[in-house]
Amino acid sequence: MLYACVVTGPKQTLLESDVDPHPLRQLKVWWDEGMALGLPDSDAVTLATATRDGIPSARMVLLKGHDERGLVFFTNYGSQKARELTDNRRACIVLFWAPLHRQIRVIGTVAKATREESEAYFRTRPRGSQIGAWASQQSAVLESRAALEAQVAEIDKTYAGKDVPLPPHWGGFRLTPTSVEFWQGRDSRLHDRLRYTRRADASWRIERLSP
């Protein structure tokens, strides 16, 4: 992958005294710094799931929201990832910004976002993506590219001159973290790693991990 910007100078430090006591507020600090630099594809994250039997799977998704409640992404509820998240609510999201030598690993449990949240985000999507959400039976075996394009044309005709509604099979998931690790690359591979772990009273313990 080619990056449009290059971060110069010494690698940054990650000290316990500098971070926010809440991991998702600290995530926002790093997120805002990355966005300010114009890092390409900064919202692309790895989502790891597993079947009920523990067979793992991972893929890239777009992170479309994050606050102190958790991290939000959207998908077809019939897709492989959605089926796995329904059967096994444990998941992991990894954010990685190579120019900043930074990674965040978020482990937790997922639940569907509200219909209102899914509606609000769906209305912001380009019309082609809205139509695609209706036309694609995500992760299902497809007869041919032509079959998919024919379905797209049919949906486009159905909603010609009208707003495309939110499909009943499409919406968001929110991952609520139980553990969040911040990784800051350092020279000689002596990286900084701080892990937040949720306590029973919902406060967070911060520990330094060996690189």
QUIJORA-V67395 format. One record per backbone hydrogen bond with DSSP energy under -0.5 kcal/mol. CO is the residue of the C=O (numbers start at 1). NH is the residue of the N-H. Records with the same first field share a line. If there is no record, write none. Layout:
CO = NH, NH
This chain:
6 = 8
15 = 18, 19
16 = 19
21 = 23
22 = 25, 26
23 = 27
24 = 28
25 = 29
26 = 30
27 = 31
28 = 32
29 = 33
30 = 34
31 = 35
32 = 36
33 = 37
34 = 39
35 = 38
39 = 42
41 = 44
43 = 45, 63
45 = 47, 61
46 = 48, 94
47 = 59
48 = 92
49 = 57
51 = 54
54 = 56
55 = 51
57 = 49
59 = 47
61 = 45, 63
62 = 64
65 = 72
67 = 70
70 = 67
71 = 175
72 = 64, 65
73 = 173
75 = 171
76 = 79
79 = 83
80 = 84
81 = 85
82 = 86
83 = 87
84 = 88
89 = 110
91 = 108
92 = 48
93 = 106
94 = 46
95 = 104
96 = 98
97 = 100, 101, 102
98 = 101
101 = 185
102 = 97
103 = 183
104 = 95, 106
105 = 107, 181
106 = 93
107 = 178, 179
108 = 91
109 = 176
111 = 174
114 = 118
115 = 119
116 = 120
117 = 121
118 = 122
119 = 123
121 = 124, 125
122 = 125
126 = 130
127 = 131
128 = 132
129 = 133
130 = 134
131 = 134, 135
132 = 136
136 = 138
137 = 140
144 = 148
145 = 149
146 = 150
147 = 151
148 = 152
149 = 153
150 = 154
151 = 155
152 = 156
153 = 157
154 = 158
155 = 159
157 = 160
159 = 162
163 = 165
167 = 170
169 = 77, 78
171 = 75
172 = 113
173 = 73
174 = 111, 176
175 = 71, 177
176 = 109
178 = 198
179 = 107
180 = 196
181 = 105
182 = 194
183 = 103, 185
184 = 192
186 = 189
187 = 190
189 = 191
192 = 184
193 = 209
194 = 182
195 = 207
196 = 180
197 = 205
199 = 202
203 = 199
205 = 197
207 = 195
